[in-house]
Each structure stands twice: as C-alpha cells, then as structure tokens.
C-alpha cells in the first residue's frame, strides 16, 4: 500500500472554531489540559503540556525536554514557553495578563490543578465549560478524513492478510500479533486499540482478549481491529467462518447482523439521529429472529483522535448526524457460550449520505 504524503492539518482553523464555540471575549480564555485536545489545536504530540487559548492568542507551556519539538510543531499556532512543571500554570498566567475569565473543563482538571489555576488566575474568574473542544472535533475536515480513510484501509488490508494465513491453525494470540505486524508493514503507525480476536464459542464475548486457543476450520472468527495514521483511528469488525463447513446457525446469524449493519448505514445521513440508526439496526435483527436480550453495548460511536468519541449510537442519543462526522455502525448478536457476530465499518457522514471508509 503506497503511503502518499498527508495534507497538513489546519490547526489555525481548529483554534478559530474553538474560539467561536467558546465565545471568547477580549478578557476571556480557555484552559486546555487534555493532550489530545492540545494536539488537535496546535499539533503538539509530546507527553506534557498545558494550553491557554485567548480571543486572538494561544500560549503553549511545556518543559525543556520538548522545547525544540514544541517550537517545530506548534510555533506557528501558539507562543511556546518552557519551564519546570511546578511553574507552568504561573507561566500561563503571566503570558495571559489581563485575562479575567478562564473557562476549564471540570472532567479534565484534577482538584490539585484546579487549585493551582485558582491561585494563578483568581478563583472568581474560573468558569466550568464542558466539552468545548470535543464538540468542535466531532466534524472532521478534509485533512482528518484523509488520515482516517488511510487508517481504515490499512486495517482492512491487514485483516485480509491475516485471514489468508488461517491454514496453519494459529492461536487467537498469533492472529493478533500477525495483524499488528501487517498494520506496520502496510504503512500504519500502530494499532488503534488492542485487537479483539475470538473464535468459536468465545465470539459470544464482545470484547474478548485473544488467548492461546487455536482457530480451526468451520469455526466462527470475530476480529475487532483498527489502525492509527498520524494520531487518527479506524475501527472495523469482521466475523467470518474459517475454511469450509460452516453451520446453518452461523450462516443465519452472520446474514442477519450484516443486514442490520447495511440497513443502519443506509439510513445514516445528515439530520438523522443516532437513536434512529440504533433503532433501525435493532429492528432488522428482530425481524430475523434476534430480539431477545440483544446487544449489551451501543451500536456505534464517533471516533477520530480517540477511538471512542461521543456521542454514541444508542437508543437515547438524540443528536443528529452532520456532514463530516465519522462514526462506526456495529450491530452484533452474542449468544453466551454458543456463538457471536459483529459487523462494523468506519463511516463518514457526507452531504448526501455516507462514505464507508473501511469498504473492502
């Protein structure tokens, strides 16, 4: 698989969108301590940093280990300051003299860090605002989509390579290792998450970790897998019957779950809610006779710089899809101790419907 150059990520546009979402005035700033959000806004990929976003400024504070890296990755988008960790909040406050109100996400700030912010900026000026950056990240731009499409294509190609190697009755753990090797050989940066491999009756466990159990002909094999490309994730699940000699129960189950998967993707479009797609998947499964306890997890989720991003495809999620959302649609049926099946793709919501990034 050729690895064409990736287009640059428009961190300046990401900052502009976050400023608009936060409605930052001249005296306001948004504190960002989450490293994934810092990467989204500035391109910085180090393991330690804090960021303060003002109405027309941004200050990134890190330690001396990352002085050169931070300047190279983020210098075009933020003023870079390096100092020891104990002085980093104070350095932000000095760089943002005159700021009276600092928004912070209470889900991402520890009690200790809150106290340090209150000392540096004044407790009265701290205001809770949850999920500002995450809300903006829900709609992916073209450069992000390029990365996620490549991550999905690498993952699918790696899975196809692994499935072609089943003749020697490998263990589930062997398959996980083979998949990881194939991802890197095909141009991925690594795994999006630990690969799920479950054969035979173990496929009834949705998140089964691979074991030393051998995978034999005639068994169902469920693999949930993904690749990383420049920080962006893909997420795919395939359920196949190994070799020949599948049972009628396996064929019927895979056909039903595939039909639910296809129906969910066919319905997904701008303006359609997550709950409606979830309901359509469940409706198709029920029509095929799988209406018992049903799946015990959501039928999908958004993804991007994290493998699981909200909102999830659940029966109660009323958010409507927008063009630029990238989601998974992953219906499954799990019959404890007997058999299981999940079919999942990484799907881009477009102006007119969907684009399956992980299409075979």
Secondary structure by P-SEA (a helix, b strand, c coil): cccccccccaaaaaaaaaaaaacccccbbbbbccaaaaaaccccccccbbbbbcccbbbbbbccccaaaaaaccccccbbbbbcccaaaaaaaaaaccccbbbbccccccaaaaaaaaaacccccbbbbccaaaaaaccccaaaaaaaaaaaaaaaaaaaaaaaaccccccaaaaaaaaaaaaaaaccccccccbbbbccccccccccccccccccccbbbbbbccccccccbbbbbbbbbccccccaaaaaaaaaaaaaaaaaaaaccccccaaaaaaaaaaaaaaaccccccccccccccccccccccccccccccccccccbbbbbccccccccccbbbbbbbcccccccccccccc
